[in-house]
Amino acid sequence: MSDGMLEVCIVRKIPIRSMFKLAYQVFTRKIQNSDYYHSMRASDFTLTHQSDLIVNIDGEPVEMGKKLEIKTYHQSIKMIVP
């Protein structure tokens, strides 16, 4: 994340009949062709929904409220790498 931007990926609810096709698209790295997938780059964003949101953070599902606000702080951590 050297440019301060996040890759935001949204996957809509997938009907059972479409799961095998979507799984194939994931494994062949063609998920961007799916009607259920949308991605964008942003430094900050807000997601709102009618019911509580369930998001994946570091691979773990976490239930949030109806509104989720994310903001990056570009170059806020200074590191020295040998």
N, C-alpha and C positions, 0 to 999 in steps of 0.2 A: 504494500500500500504506500508506495513512494510518492504518488501524486495526490494523496489525500482523498481519493474517490473510493466509494464502495461499489461492488457489483451487487445489485439488488435483484433477486430472483423470486418471482411469484408463480406458484403453481396452483391453478384453480382446482376445485374438486373434480376428480376424474371418475367417469362412469366405469363400472366394472368391465364392460365390453371393450373399453379402450386401454385397459391397464397393460396388456401384453404388448400392444403397439408402443405405448409410452416407455415401457421397460426396454424394449429393443432400441428405441431412440436414445435412451440414456446410455446404454452400453456401447452403442455405435457413435456416440458423441454428436448426435443430430437432434438433441432435445430442442434446440432453437426452432426446429420445424414444426413443433407440436402446437396445436391450437390451445392447449391448456397451460402453456409456459410463456412467461414474459420476463425479460430482463432489461435492466437499465443501469446506468452509472450515475451516481449522485454523491455529493458531499454531505447532504442532509435530506431527510424525507420524513413524511408523516403518513402512517397507514391508519385508516379508520374503518370500522366495520360495525354492523348492526349488533353482533354478538361478540363475546370475548374472543380475542385472537389467540391461536395456538401457533407458536413460532419455534423454529429449531435454532438453538444457540449452542454452538460447538457440538452439534450432532444430537443434542438432547431436546425433546419437546418441552416447551415451557408455556403455560397458559398466562396470557397477559390480559389487560383490560380491553376496552373497545377502541382505544387510541394508543398508538405506538409511535413515539418520536425518536429518531436516530440522528445524531450529528457527529461528524468527525472533527477532530482538532489536528489539522495538518502540521506536521513537524513539532508536535508537543512533547515527544519523548526523544531525548538525545542519547545516542548509543555510540560507544566506541567498539568497533569490531577488529580484533587482531588479524 
